[in-house]
Amino acid sequence: MKSYIQLYSLRTIIENNMDHVFKSLKSFGFDGVELAGFYGLSASKLKNILDSYQLEVVSTHESMTRLTEHIGQVIEDYKILGTKNIVIPYTEMKDKASYEKMLPQIRKAVDSLTKAGYKVFYHNHANEFQAFDNLYVIEHLLKDIPEIRLEFDIYWATFAKVDAISFLEKYKDRIDLIHAKDMIITDNGPHFESVGKGVINYSEVYSIMKSGWIVENDKPLNDPLANVEDSIKFIKELVGGKNESRSFNGSF
């Protein structure tokens, strides 16, 4: 199974240490990256750097502003980068009113990118797991735009107190990518942790989803590179049958 890293996890160190970061990621065993911006570089320059470390671009997070106002440039950039997977990383959809306001913009972006040969994903946080008319916001989106895929963030679904494993099983045919990060419960509530060190059952995740894993940690507690190294080490051992992770009882 190929493993990828969302570079947002390394945003505090990457711009001033790009070569060190990419060299480290390759040595850890990552096959590629998911982008969250170009770090002031052109698409061609960034592509050349990634190619020099044999890191592919599996997907990219792209702002709604660029997707609605600069769609032509988006398409050209991703032709250069060599990925067909474009992810909408965040919106504030949380109820019927906010959903109906955002839906036309998302639909327009999906239509344009689909016609150009791209696959469009939506990345969830916790807010899309609020419900109206007997469905979560994210379920309405999947129903109303059949072409859209889901990049399923397991941490944020768990944070929303959703049974993430059941949701993954139910919608696995619409999910090609997952964000893999773990959750620890602190005195101040849930917090991000490297995969395998928290309460999310990644053994069950792997039983359903055996491709498209993208490691991410929104706010690492320790050194960001050490954190993602711990994550991929656990994942490789899990794939090799050497690891099992704990299950979450849904309370925090």
C-alpha positions in Angstrom: 0.0 0.0 0.0 1.3 3.4 -0.9 1.5 6.0 1.8 1.3 9.8 1.5 1.7 12.8 3.7 -0.4 16.0 3.8 2.3 18.7 3.8 0.1 20.9 6.0 1.4 18.8 8.9 4.9 20.2 8.2 3.9 23.8 7.5 6.0 25.2 10.4 9.2 23.9 9.0 8.9 23.2 5.3 9.5 26.6 3.6 12.9 27.1 5.2 13.9 23.4 5.2 12.3 22.0 2.0 15.2 19.8 0.9 15.6 18.3 4.4 11.9 17.7 4.7 11.5 15.9 1.4 14.7 13.9 1.9 13.4 12.8 5.3 9.9 11.9 4.0 11.4 9.7 1.4 13.7 8.0 3.9 10.7 7.3 6.2 9.0 5.5 3.3 6.5 7.9 2.0 5.6 7.5 -1.6 4.2 11.0 -2.2 2.5 14.1 -0.9 -0.7 15.9 -0.7 -0.2 19.6 -1.3 -1.7 22.5 0.7 -0.2 25.4 -1.3 3.0 25.8 -3.4 5.2 27.6 -0.9 5.8 30.5 -3.2 7.0 28.3 -6.0 5.6 27.8 -9.5 3.9 24.4 -10.1 6.8 23.4 -12.4 9.5 24.3 -9.9 7.7 22.4 -7.1 7.2 19.4 -9.4 10.9 19.4 -10.2 11.8 19.4 -6.6 9.4 16.6 -5.7 10.6 14.5 -8.7 14.2 14.8 -7.5 13.1 13.0 -4.3 10.8 10.5 -6.2 7.7 11.9 -4.4 4.5 11.9 -6.4 1.6 14.3 -5.9 -1.4 12.2 -5.0 -3.8 15.1 -4.5 -3.9 18.7 -3.6 -6.0 21.0 -1.3 -7.4 23.9 -3.2 -9.2 27.0 -1.9 -12.8 27.7 -3.1 -11.5 31.1 -4.1 -9.1 29.6 -6.7 -11.7 27.0 -7.7 -14.3 29.7 -8.4 -12.3 32.6 -9.6 -9.1 31.1 -11.1 -10.3 27.7 -12.4 -8.2 27.9 -15.6 -5.0 28.4 -13.7 -5.9 25.5 -11.3 -6.3 23.2 -14.3 -3.0 24.2 -15.8 -1.1 23.9 -12.4 -2.3 20.4 -11.9 -1.5 19.3 -15.4 2.1 20.2 -14.5 2.0 18.5 -11.1 0.5 15.3 -12.6 -2.4 14.8 -10.2 -6.0 14.3 -11.1 -7.3 14.6 -7.6 -8.3 18.0 -6.3 -9.7 18.4 -2.8 -12.0 21.1 -1.4 -10.4 21.3 2.1 -12.9 23.3 4.1 -16.2 25.2 4.1 -18.4 26.4 6.9 -21.3 24.3 6.0 -23.0 23.2 9.2 -26.8 23.5 8.7 -29.4 23.8 5.9 -28.9 27.5 5.3 -25.1 27.4 5.0 -25.3 24.2 2.9 -27.7 25.7 0.4 -25.6 28.8 0.2 -22.4 26.9 -0.6 -23.8 24.1 -2.8 -24.0 26.1 -6.1 -20.3 27.1 -5.8 -19.2 23.5 -5.1 -21.4 22.2 -7.9 -19.9 24.7 -10.4 -16.3 23.8 -9.4 -17.1 20.1 -9.7 -18.7 20.5 -13.1 -15.7 22.5 -14.5 -13.1 20.1 -13.1 -14.9 17.0 -14.0 -15.2 18.1 -17.6 -11.5 18.8 -17.6 -10.8 15.2 -16.5 -10.2 15.8 -12.8 -11.7 14.0 -9.8 -13.0 16.3 -7.1 -13.1 15.5 -3.4 -14.5 17.1 -0.3 -12.5 17.0 2.9 -14.6 16.9 6.0 -14.2 18.5 9.4 -16.6 18.1 12.3 -19.1 20.7 11.2 -20.3 18.6 8.2 -21.6 16.0 10.7 -24.3 18.2 11.9 -27.7 17.1 10.5 -30.8 18.5 8.8 -33.7 16.7 7.2 -32.4 13.4 8.7 -29.0 13.4 7.0 -25.6 14.9 7.9 -24.5 17.8 5.9 -21.9 15.7 4.2 -24.5 13.1 3.3 -26.5 15.8 1.6 -23.5 16.8 -0.4 -22.8 13.2 -1.5 -26.4 12.8 -2.5 -26.8 16.1 -4.3 -23.5 16.0 -6.3 -23.0 12.3 -7.5 -19.7 13.2 -9.1 -18.0 14.4 -5.9 -15.8 12.0 -3.8 -15.0 12.2 -0.1 -11.6 12.5 1.4 -12.6 11.1 4.8 -10.9 12.7 7.8 -11.4 10.0 10.4 -10.2 12.2 13.3 -12.8 14.9 12.7 -15.6 12.4 12.2 -14.6 10.9 15.6 -14.4 14.3 17.1 -18.0 14.9 16.0 -18.9 11.7 17.9 -19.8 9.8 14.7 -19.1 6.1 14.4 -16.3 6.7 11.9 -15.8 3.0 11.0 -19.5 2.5 10.2 -19.5 5.7 8.1 -16.5 4.5 6.2 -18.1 1.2 5.6 -21.4 2.8 4.4 -19.8 5.2 2.0 -16.6 3.3 1.0 -17.6 3.4 -2.6 -17.5 7.3 -2.5 -14.2 7.4 -0.5 -10.9 7.1 -2.3 -8.7 9.0 0.1 -8.5 9.2 3.9 -6.7 11.5 6.3 -5.1 9.2 8.9 -4.4 10.8 12.2 -5.0 9.7 15.8 -6.7 11.1 18.8 -5.7 11.3 22.4 -7.9 12.4 25.2 -6.3 15.0 27.4 -7.6 17.0 30.4 -8.5 19.7 27.9 -10.3 17.3 25.6 -9.3 15.6 22.4 -6.0 16.3 20.7 -4.1 15.2 17.6 -1.6 12.4 17.8 0.4 10.3 15.4 -1.3 7.2 14.0 -1.3 4.3 16.4 -0.8 6.3 19.6 -4.4 7.1 20.2 -7.9 5.7 20.5 -8.9 5.3 16.8 -9.0 1.7 15.6 -6.9 1.8 12.5 -6.9 -2.0 12.2 -10.6 -1.7 11.4 -10.0 1.2 9.0 -7.4 -0.9 7.1 -9.9 -3.8 6.9 -12.1 -1.5 4.9 -9.7 0.9 3.1 -6.4 -0.5 1.8 -5.3 2.4 -0.3 -5.4 6.2 -0.4 -4.0 6.7 3.1 -2.7 10.3 3.7 -1.0 10.9 7.1 -1.8 14.3 8.6 -1.5 16.0 12.0 -3.1 19.4 12.3 -1.1 20.4 15.4 1.7 18.1 16.3 2.6 18.0 20.0 6.2 17.3 19.3 8.6 17.6 16.4 6.5 17.5 13.2 8.9 15.2 11.3 9.2 12.8 14.2 5.4 12.7 14.5 4.9 11.8 10.9 7.7 9.2 11.1 5.9 7.6 14.0 2.7 7.5 11.9 4.2 5.8 8.8 6.1 3.4 10.9 2.9 2.3 12.6 1.0 2.1 9.2 3.7 0.0 7.6 3.7 -2.4 10.6 -0.1 -2.5 10.4 -0.1 -3.4 6.7 2.5 -6.0 7.5 0.3 -7.5 10.2 2.5 -6.5 13.1 0.2 -3.9 14.7 -3.2 -3.5 16.1 -4.8 -0.3 17.4 -7.3 0.4 20.1 -11.0 1.1 19.6 -12.8 4.2 20.8 -15.8 4.1 23.1 -17.2 7.4 21.8 -17.0 9.4 25.0 -14.8 12.3 25.9 
